Amino acid sequence: MREVPPAPPLLSDQEIIERILHGENELYSVIVKRYNRRLYRVGMSIINDDVEIEDAMQVAYMNAYFSLSKFSFKSGFATWLTRIMINECLLRLRLRGRTIILDDSAMEQELQERLPGLIRTPLNNLDNTELKALLERSIRQLPEIYRTVFIMREIEDMHIAEIQDCLDISEVNVKVRLNRAKNMLKELLSAVYDKEELLQFHLDRCNRITGLVSSQVAADRKVS
């Protein structure tokens, strides 16, 4: 069995990808572990189904793997990989006969319809576990286009410019959607919460996805 070359945590995406393209395919697992949480959270913002998201993540990782030689680093690798995940999720919605309405004005009616459905339990009476569950449920209730921007910006700490690039919308639209999402959640977001704990991609799940993708990469290496 071939020994996996050392890959220090501080190794950049570009260095890892260059080594993969020179035959060190095993290093792709470093990429997978590095971006598992981001892809999971972005996927949840669109599909909102744990099982299907894991499947979409595997497909997105393999699509990225087979296209690594075409990636020119003109944009950030994280942004490029995130766009692949978003496209895979949107494709799945289309195959289900569903679409995300991208026109902000067309979302106003849905926004008004969903607002009364948000949970308004008094926060003083909640412990951390209950608050976390309450926040997650409320985030999942947001209309997709608002939920996606909120998770990317407020939970994943992605820059406005990167969100623009990933979703192919204007800076103004990013800010408008973010503000609308915050308005819907303002009663919950007034409390202190640990964003690291929200929509968490736990270690066992991370290892499972990494193992599955690594197996597919290894299988491709044997075929080629």
Contacts in CASP RR format, 6 or more apart in sequence:
PFRMAT RR
TARGET T0000
AUTHOR 0000-0000-0000
METHOD contacts of the structure
MODEL  1
MREVPPAPPLLSDQEIIERILHGENELYSVIVKRYNRRLYRVGMSIINDD
VEIEDAMQVAYMNAYFSLSKFSFKSGFATWLTRIMINECLLRLRLRGRTI
ILDDSAMEQELQERLPGLIRTPLNNLDNTELKALLERSIRQLPEIYRTVF
IMREIEDMHIAEIQDCLDISEVNVKVRLNRAKNMLKELLSAVYDKEELLQ
FHLDRCNRITGLVSSQVAADRKVS
2 26 0 8 1.000
4 26 0 8 1.000
4 27 0 8 1.000
4 29 0 8 1.000
5 19 0 8 1.000
5 24 0 8 1.000
5 26 0 8 1.000
5 27 0 8 1.000
7 16 0 8 1.000
7 27 0 8 1.000
7 30 0 8 1.000
11 30 0 8 1.000
13 31 0 8 1.000
13 34 0 8 1.000
13 76 0 8 1.000
13 77 0 8 1.000
13 78 0 8 1.000
14 73 0 8 1.000
14 77 0 8 1.000
16 27 0 8 1.000
16 30 0 8 1.000
16 31 0 8 1.000
17 31 0 8 1.000
17 68 0 8 1.000
17 71 0 8 1.000
17 77 0 8 1.000
19 27 0 8 1.000
20 27 0 8 1.000
20 28 0 8 1.000
20 31 0 8 1.000
20 68 0 8 1.000
21 68 0 8 1.000
21 69 0 8 1.000
25 217 0 8 1.000
25 218 0 8 1.000
25 220 0 8 1.000
25 221 0 8 1.000
26 214 0 8 1.000
26 217 0 8 1.000
26 218 0 8 1.000
28 61 0 8 1.000
28 65 0 8 1.000
28 213 0 8 1.000
28 214 0 8 1.000
28 217 0 8 1.000
29 210 0 8 1.000
29 211 0 8 1.000
29 213 0 8 1.000
29 214 0 8 1.000
29 217 0 8 1.000
31 61 0 8 1.000
31 81 0 8 1.000
32 61 0 8 1.000
32 209 0 8 1.000
32 210 0 8 1.000
32 211 0 8 1.000
32 213 0 8 1.000
32 214 0 8 1.000
33 206 0 8 1.000
33 210 0 8 1.000
35 78 0 8 1.000
35 81 0 8 1.000
36 57 0 8 1.000
36 201 0 8 1.000
36 205 0 8 1.000
36 206 0 8 1.000
36 209 0 8 1.000
36 210 0 8 1.000
37 156 0 8 1.000
37 200 0 8 1.000
37 201 0 8 1.000
37 206 0 8 1.000
38 78 0 8 1.000
38 82 0 8 1.000
38 156 0 8 1.000
39 57 0 8 1.000
39 60 0 8 1.000
39 61 0 8 1.000
39 81 0 8 1.000
39 82 0 8 1.000
39 85 0 8 1.000
40 53 0 8 1.000
40 54 0 8 1.000
40 57 0 8 1.000
40 199 0 8 1.000
40 201 0 8 1.000
40 205 0 8 1.000
41 151 0 8 1.000
41 152 0 8 1.000
41 155 0 8 1.000
41 156 0 8 1.000
41 199 0 8 1.000
41 201 0 8 1.000
42 82 0 8 1.000
42 85 0 8 1.000
42 86 0 8 1.000
42 89 0 8 1.000
42 148 0 8 1.000
42 151 0 8 1.000
42 152 0 8 1.000
42 156 0 8 1.000
42 166 0 8 1.000
43 53 0 8 1.000
43 56 0 8 1.000
43 57 0 8 1.000
43 85 0 8 1.000
43 86 0 8 1.000
43 89 0 8 1.000
44 50 0 8 1.000
44 53 0 8 1.000
44 140 0 8 1.000
44 151 0 8 1.000
44 199 0 8 1.000
45 144 0 8 1.000
45 147 0 8 1.000
45 148 0 8 1.000
45 150 0 8 1.000
45 151 0 8 1.000
45 152 0 8 1.000
46 86 0 8 1.000
46 89 0 8 1.000
46 90 0 8 1.000
46 93 0 8 1.000
46 100 0 8 1.000
46 144 0 8 1.000
46 148 0 8 1.000
47 53 0 8 1.000
47 56 0 8 1.000
47 89 0 8 1.000
47 92 0 8 1.000
47 93 0 8 1.000
48 140 0 8 1.000
52 92 0 8 1.000
53 89 0 8 1.000
54 205 0 8 1.000
54 208 0 8 1.000
54 209 0 8 1.000
56 85 0 8 1.000
56 88 0 8 1.000
56 89 0 8 1.000
56 92 0 8 1.000
57 85 0 8 1.000
57 209 0 8 1.000
58 209 0 8 1.000
58 212 0 8 1.000
58 213 0 8 1.000
58 216 0 8 1.000
59 88 0 8 1.000
60 81 0 8 1.000
60 84 0 8 1.000
60 85 0 8 1.000
60 88 0 8 1.000
61 209 0 8 1.000
61 213 0 8 1.000
62 213 0 8 1.000
62 216 0 8 1.000
62 217 0 8 1.000
63 84 0 8 1.000
63 88 0 8 1.000
64 80 0 8 1.000
64 81 0 8 1.000
64 84 0 8 1.000
65 213 0 8 1.000
65 216 0 8 1.000
65 217 0 8 1.000
65 220 0 8 1.000
66 220 0 8 1.000
67 84 0 8 1.000
71 77 0 8 1.000
71 80 0 8 1.000
75 165 0 8 1.000
78 162 0 8 1.000
79 162 0 8 1.000
79 165 0 8 1.000
79 166 0 8 1.000
82 158 0 8 1.000
82 162 0 8 1.000
82 166 0 8 1.000
83 165 0 8 1.000
83 166 0 8 1.000
86 166 0 8 1.000
86 167 0 8 1.000
90 99 0 8 1.000
90 100 0 8 1.000
93 99 0 8 1.000
93 100 0 8 1.000
100 144 0 8 1.000
100 145 0 8 1.000
100 148 0 8 1.000
101 107 0 8 1.000
101 110 0 8 1.000
101 145 0 8 1.000
102 145 0 8 1.000
102 169 0 8 1.000
104 145 0 8 1.000
104 173 0 8 1.000
104 176 0 8 1.000
104 177 0 8 1.000
107 143 0 8 1.000
107 145 0 8 1.000
107 146 0 8 1.000
110 143 0 8 1.000
111 143 0 8 1.000
111 146 0 8 1.000
111 180 0 8 1.000
111 184 0 8 1.000
114 141 0 8 1.000
114 142 0 8 1.000
114 143 0 8 1.000
114 184 0 8 1.000
115 184 0 8 1.000
117 141 0 8 1.000
118 138 0 8 1.000
118 141 0 8 1.000
118 184 0 8 1.000
118 185 0 8 1.000
118 187 0 8 1.000
118 188 0 8 1.000
119 134 0 8 1.000
119 137 0 8 1.000
119 138 0 8 1.000
119 188 0 8 1.000
120 187 0 8 1.000
121 134 0 8 1.000
123 131 0 8 1.000
123 187 0 8 1.000
123 188 0 8 1.000
123 190 0 8 1.000
123 191 0 8 1.000
126 134 0 8 1.000
128 194 0 8 1.000
131 191 0 8 1.000
131 193 0 8 1.000
132 193 0 8 1.000
132 194 0 8 1.000
132 197 0 8 1.000
132 198 0 8 1.000
134 188 0 8 1.000
135 185 0 8 1.000
135 188 0 8 1.000
135 193 0 8 1.000
135 198 0 8 1.000
136 198 0 8 1.000
136 199 0 8 1.000
138 184 0 8 1.000
138 185 0 8 1.000
138 188 0 8 1.000
139 147 0 8 1.000
139 150 0 8 1.000
139 151 0 8 1.000
139 185 0 8 1.000
139 198 0 8 1.000
139 199 0 8 1.000
140 147 0 8 1.000
142 150 0 8 1.000
142 181 0 8 1.000
142 184 0 8 1.000
142 185 0 8 1.000
145 177 0 8 1.000
146 177 0 8 1.000
146 178 0 8 1.000
146 180 0 8 1.000
146 181 0 8 1.000
146 184 0 8 1.000
147 181 0 8 1.000
148 167 0 8 1.000
149 163 0 8 1.000
149 167 0 8 1.000
149 174 0 8 1.000
149 177 0 8 1.000
149 178 0 8 1.000
149 181 0 8 1.000
150 177 0 8 1.000
150 178 0 8 1.000
150 181 0 8 1.000
150 182 0 8 1.000
150 185 0 8 1.000
151 199 0 8 1.000
152 158 0 8 1.000
152 162 0 8 1.000
152 163 0 8 1.000
152 166 0 8 1.000
153 160 0 8 1.000
153 163 0 8 1.000
153 174 0 8 1.000
153 178 0 8 1.000
154 178 0 8 1.000
154 181 0 8 1.000
154 182 0 8 1.000
154 195 0 8 1.000
155 195 0 8 1.000
155 198 0 8 1.000
155 199 0 8 1.000
158 166 0 8 1.000
160 171 0 8 1.000
160 174 0 8 1.000
160 175 0 8 1.000
161 171 0 8 1.000
163 174 0 8 1.000
164 170 0 8 1.000
164 171 0 8 1.000
164 174 0 8 1.000
167 174 0 8 1.000
169 177 0 8 1.000
182 189 0 8 1.000
END
